[in-house]
Amino acid sequence: MDDSTRFSGSVPEHYDTGLGPVLFQHYADVLGEEVALSRPHRILETAAGTGISSAAIAAHNPEAELVITDLNDGMLELARTKVPESTRIQVADAQALPFEEGSFDTVACQFGVMFLPDPAAGFSEARRVLAPGGVFLFSVWDSHANNRFAAIVDGLLRERFPDDPPPFYRVPFGMSDVEALRERAQAAGFGRVVIDVLPYETEVASWQGFADGLILGNPLADQVRSRSGDLPALIAATAGRLEAEYGRAPVAIPVQAIVCRAFVR
């Protein structure tokens, strides 16, 4: 089975520089602002990655205690350079959090729940560590239909590997059913769930740089290597397909995310 949760080796750097400015920075600012609305004193971030969202949460909540976690130590090493020294950083599985019940006022997770092998456990753990009145704030990507760049990459992979296409680009965009998200949260014990669909026009400075992140900034690179694929050729082809679709960079492209707020009853 391909492991879509292993962001190791050189992946964190490619993720941070190739994907961060295009896909994550805007929605990180949105998440930081959303977290601040409830004025939390204790914040836990799961699947913090390289700290793009962590930095935004810290900036919008300077007085709060912040704990950031991720399954991958290499991602957290980059995160460490972005957050205040007071931030507590540790490797942890969002499906089995090493914290006591009611330890936090807010749990935040940007584009992470889609990667959990057991999403129900992740939602239940978020609920368990939240105090009364707490909120679980999380975002997911909308579908391929609303994130055309991802559909283009997935289509290219299906062409290059028709017998066994790498599955990675079906994972981050596979949890876009709004009502299913609401049901997941409520099944975990949350009460009111507020869901917003947020389109955005994001700037791509370089197709080569973005393509580099799309191919090397996630576990897809290992999936391609395991199929004896040519990574430089795939990056070049990805950049070419994206330029053919959107025009020469720098250019703005549409992306769309879903932000959910699940409140403790």
N, C-alpha and C positions, 0 to 999 in steps of 0.2 A: 504494500500500500504506500502511495506517495504521502510524505509527511508535509502537510501544509502549515505546520506550526514551527518548523525549525528555521529560524532566522539567525544563521551563524556564519562564521568565516568572514568573507568580505561583504556579505549581504547587508549588514547594518549601514556601512558607509554608502553603498549604492542606493539603498533605501532613503537615507537621510538627504543626500544631495540630489539624486535624480527624481525622486517622487515627492519629497517633502514640500518644496516650494509650490509644486503644481497641484497636488492632491490633498495635502494635509494641513497646511498652514492656515488657510481661511477657516476651515471647520474647527481647527484647534481654538481659534479666537472665539468662534461661536460657542464652543463647549465651555471655555473659561468664563465667558459672560453668563451663560446659563447656570453654571455652578454658583456664581456669585449672587444670584437672585435670592437664594435661600439663606445667605449669610452664614455658611457653615463654619464651625470651629475646627472640625476634624474631617479631613478629606482623604479618601483612598482612591488611587487610580490603579486600575488593572489593565494589563496589556498596554503598558505605557510606551513601548517601543523605544525609539531614540530620543524621547523627551520633547517632541514638538508640542504635543498637547499638554505635557506636564508644565512646560515653561509658560504656556498661556494660562493654565489654571493658577499657577503661582503668581503671575502678574496681576490677575484679576482678583486674587484672594490673598493679599500679602500678609494678613494677620492670622490666617488659618494654619494649623498644623497639616502638613502634606506628607503622605506616604505614597510612594510610587512603586509598582511591582510589574514584573514581566517574567515570562517563562524563560527568556533568553538573556543570559548575562552579557553577551556582546552588545545587545541593544541598550541595556542599561548603562554600559560604560560610556556610550555617547550621551545618554540622557543626563548623566552625572555632570556633564559640562554645561548644561543648559539651565539647571535649577539652582535655587539658593542652597547654601551649605547646610542649612537647617533641615533640608528635605531628607526624610528617611527613605532609603533605597534598598530593596531586597528582591531577590529572585523568589517568585511565588506563582503557584498555579491558581488561576481564577476559579477553578472548579473545586479547589480544596484550600481555602485561604487560612493562613496561620494566625488568625486573629480571633479574639473572643466575640461573643454575641454583643451587638449594640455598641461596637467600638467606634463607629463613624457616623457623622451626620450626612455625608454624601459619599456615594461611590460613583466614580466616573469611568467610562470606558469608550475610547474613540476607535471605531472600526476594529474591534477585537472580538466581539461575541460570535461573529461568523466563523471564526477559526476554532472554536471550542469543540472538541470531539463530543462532549456532552453539554449542550447549551442549557438544558434544564438544571444541571448541577451548578453551572455558572450563575444563572439567575437566582437559584436558591441560596447560594453562598453570598451573593450581593445582599439579598434580603436578610440573611442571618446576621451579618456584621453591621447592619444599619440600626441606629437607635430609633426610638419612637419619633415620628415626624420626619424621618429621613427620606432621602430621595436617591434613586438609582438613575443616573443620567448616562445614556449610551447612544452611540450613533452607528448606523450601518449604511453601506452603499445601497442605492436603489439598483434596479435591474440593468442588464445590458442594454435594454431598450432606451434607458435614460442616461446611460454612460457608454456612449458609442465607442469611445476609445478602447474600452475593455472588450467589447464585442469584436472589434477589429483584430486585436491581439489573439483572442480565442479562436477566431476564424482562421488566422494565419497558422496557428498551431495545429488545427485540424487538417489543414492542407499539407503541412510539412510532415505530420505524423499520422496519416490516415488510419493506420491499424491500431494505434495506441496513443491518442493525443494527450499530452500533459494536462491534468485536470485543474491546475491552480486557478485559472481565471474564471472557473465556475464557482469557486468557493466564496470570495469576498462579495460577490454580487448575488448570492443565492438565498439571502434572508430578507427580501424586500417586500414581503406580504405584510401590509400594515396590520391587518386584523390578526394574523398569526403572531406578530410581535406582541400585540396587546394580550392575546390569550396566554402566551408564554409567561409574560410578566405576572398576570393575575393567577396563573397556575402555581407560581412560586410564592404567592402570598401577598403580592402587592395589591393595593386598592385602585385608586384613580390612576389612569395612564393617559398622558397627553403626548400626541405624536404630531410632528411637523415634517413636511416634505420641503426640503430646501435646495432649490436649483441655484447654480452659481456659474458665472463665466470666469474661468481661471486662465491665467496667462502662461503660455509655454514659450520660454525664451529660445529653446533649441530642441529640435526633434531628436537629434542624436543624444542629448543629455537625458531627455525624457524616456527615450527608448532604452537607453542604458539602465535606467532605474526600473522600467517595466519588466525587463528580462533578468537583470542581475540583482535587483533589490528585493528579492523574495525567494521562496523555495523553488520557483520555476526553474532557476538555473540548474539545480541538482536534478530536477525532473528531466530537463533536456539532456544533461550529461549522461544520465542513466539510459537514455535512448540513443546515445552516440550522436547527438545533434551538434551542429556547428553554431556556437553561441555568437561569434562576431557576425556571421552571415544572418542570423536571426535578428540581431539588433539592427543591422542595416536594413533588412526587409521591413521590420517594424517601423523604423523611421520613415521609410519610403511610403508605406501604406498610410501612415498618419498624415504625412504631408500631402498626399494625393487626396485625402478626405477633407482636410481643413485648410490647406494652403501653406505657403511658406511661413516659417517662424521668424520673428515673434508674432504670435497670434493668440487670440482668446478662444477657448473651446468650452462647450457646455458640460458640466458635471452635475450630479444630483445625489444628495444624501438624505437620510431619514434620521431625525433626532427624536429620541423618546425620553420622557420623564415619567418614571414609575414611583409612586408615593407609597410609603408605608402606611398601612391603614391606621 
